[in-house]
Amino acid sequence: MGDLAFISEFPEQASWLEISQAAFVHNVSVFRNAVESQILLGCVLKGNAYGHGFMPCLEILHGYVDLIFVISPVDAFKIRKYEKENDLTQKRVIVLGVITAEEAVRCARKVIEVVVGDEEWKQYIPILKQSEKGTGNSYRPLKAHIHIDTGLGREGFTLDNLTKKIDFLTKCTELIHIQGVMSHFSNTEDVTEQEYAFEQMAKLNEAFDIIEKKFSLNYSLEKHFAQSAASLVIPRSRYDLVRVGISMYGLWPSIETKLSAKVVLNVLPKLMPVLSWKCKSQSIKTVISGSYIGYGCTFRADRDLRTALLPVGYYDGYPRLISNKGYVLVNGLRCKILGRVMMNHIIVDVTEATGDETSVVATLIGSDGKESVSAENLAEWAQTINYEIVTRIGSHLKRLVID
Ligand SMILES: *Cc1c(COP(=O)(O)O)cnc(C)c1O
């Protein structure tokens, strides 16, 4: 179980996460090896770094990647603050989400790149113009990536009338510097044949040509499309840079992606999950045969059992759908969840896993001895995907960085 000395610092009522630095570094190297060396490696830190904890993940990854993607400008400002406080060279940071005009002004000042995906941006021009006046000659144009909706139906300009829709951007290049053109895949994870992705790529290529022609720039625009799955299984989609989210955290986007990766890359890259989720039991007791356990009396002991009460529940992001279904690990053995997952508690069967100890450490995600329980296991029990399992782990829980 390793050194548990730190546990005394943790409140008895809370579970905690362990974030493995070594696993992160390993996953970065998987992508550095899989992707051509001239292609920039970007990591996505949205959703509280997929639930892993924004600041700890930023601190680990900052030195290893070429670009950092976030959804909210607030996170981008945090990155600039962290760099300043620690005397670090600024990384390129790209805000993927929608921002306000005021945020756009702040992004320009802090050299944070943004994404322009609709004609709302017309209204931002006078505000950027105003801020330019205030800065005299030191104004730095806001670097922007034009988002094209090639078939996800989410953000971005669709191809119809694209020339007309982006016309306003050609008239303010001293305020907004077009840095790149991007899109986002819709179903690369869900399939092993990528017809739809190829159609999306054809559309991005078409849009890219239209934009390049329209702006007649004296520099080359960046083109980017690939998230984790496409970076691994559609080499042509890597273009100038990749935007790796889930797999940077050591998780596969899907079984289909894993199957395809083996075919496309010849060998299956070994991703290492970065996150483990643990807690210390609050009490262990004997429950006699015939007793009920948990709300709704959904579980009844058919023999005498030893049960452990664990301080984790749906408030912490442990899904209620796991009630009576999943297991946790204690002393290297699987221990079934008995009854319903509650707001702040679960009860597990430790009859086989414990002797006379009064307290144990349980692993909710991670490994213990020869056994492991993965985010994918939880996702299956809770009828969802690993993305949702990790992202919903409560931000109130302590994240502990380990080697
Ligand atoms: C979330 C996101 C990614 C990363 O996706 P993963 O599947 O987690 O790798 C890349 N690009 C955009 C635009 C995204 O929103």
PDBQT file of the ligand as one rigid body, heavy atoms in Angstrom, charges set to zero:
ROOT
HETATM    1  C1  LIG A 501     -12.282  18.262 -25.464  1.00  0.00    +0.000 C 
HETATM    2  C2  LIG A 501     -11.682  18.662 -26.729  1.00  0.00    +0.000 A 
HETATM    3  C3  LIG A 501     -10.524  18.025 -27.190  1.00  0.00    +0.000 A 
HETATM    4  C4  LIG A 501      -9.912  16.844 -26.493  1.00  0.00    +0.000 C 
HETATM    5  O1  LIG A 501     -10.696  15.685 -26.660  1.00  0.00    +0.000 OA
HETATM    6  P1  LIG A 501     -10.231  14.272 -26.094  1.00  0.00    +0.000 P 
HETATM    7  O2  LIG A 501     -11.156  13.290 -26.707  1.00  0.00    +0.000 OA
HETATM    8  O3  LIG A 501     -10.382  14.332 -24.614  1.00  0.00    +0.000 OA
HETATM    9  O4  LIG A 501      -8.813  14.083 -26.482  1.00  0.00    +0.000 OA
HETATM   10  C5  LIG A 501      -9.952  18.527 -28.342  1.00  0.00    +0.000 A 
HETATM   11  N1  LIG A 501     -10.503  19.580 -29.020  1.00  0.00    +0.000 NA
HETATM   12  C6  LIG A 501     -11.618  20.182 -28.599  1.00  0.00    +0.000 A 
HETATM   13  C7  LIG A 501     -12.179  21.316 -29.390  1.00  0.00    +0.000 C 
HETATM   14  C8  LIG A 501     -12.250  19.755 -27.450  1.00  0.00    +0.000 A 
HETATM   15  O5  LIG A 501     -13.378  20.371 -27.041  1.00  0.00    +0.000 OA
ENDROOT
TORSDOF 0
